[in-house]
Amino acid sequence: MITCLLYVAAALYLGVLTSISPCPLATNIAAISYIGRKVENPRLVINAGLLYTLGRCLLYLVLATLLTTTALSIPSLSLFLQKYTHLVLGPIFLLLGMFLVGLVTVTAGGTMIGDRMQKRVDAMGIWGALPLGILFAVSFCPTSAAWFFGLLALTMGSETGALTGVLDKVGIALPAASVPGAVLLLPLVYGVGTALPVIAVALALAYSAQSVGKTYNVLWKVEWWARMTTGWVFVLLGVYFSLKYVFEAW
């Protein structure tokens, strides 16, 4: 039970961080603003935000489930995860942490909505928010991609018991080795995490355009501190695991 709660909390945390990362957050605001620009009823703007969020959640759920199920169905990869996770976890944590704190930079990418897509979204009204959410979720920014692939590592680790095994090696004993149904549960929780800040933005947009700026500033500050804290934790964990298991310093 404790293990399950830890994995669920981690998936929710990664989902929230994905949604409030600068690139996705700006995309979310732009998308909801685009959908709601002709909607006078605030309730409909909120509904558009919910549909947009649902589209993103569906994409994350399908993609994460497909990737993790495919990977775990390969016996050699599953065996590798069980036996050698403690060796690869150090370099992965170190590189991911360095990226998150800005020691390593990657050029941001994105997908712009074309004229044909704009016409289709306009024709669908607020229902156009659903495919728009799916479309924009495919357009991974570097930071959001890092959180998403962190979710994949968490999901695969929970299915094989690999992460629990690593924790056991450093003296952190958990009562269970895996989370039942993690391939479905953790991506779903992750999707819920991505929804929370988006709904906050939709509420702000529905009732006051000025509130959007204030909401964005608050979420940006929260994201910066959370990213820096998590990034340096990853760096320290990466150094520790690398020295202990890769280089066998002690």
Secondary structure, DSSP 8 states (H G I E B T S, - for coil): -HHHHHHHHHHHHHHHHHHHSHHHHHHHHHHHHHHHTT---HHHHHHHHHHHHHHHHHHHHHHHHHHHHHHHTSHHHHHHHHHHHHHHHHHHHHHHHHHHTTSS----------HHHHHHHHHHGGGGHHHHHHHHHHS--HHHHHHHHHHHHHHHHHHHTHHHHHHHHTT---S-S--TTHHHHHHHHHHHHHHHHHHHHHHHHHH-HHHHHHHHHHHHHHHHHHHHHHHHHHHHHHHHHIIIIIS---
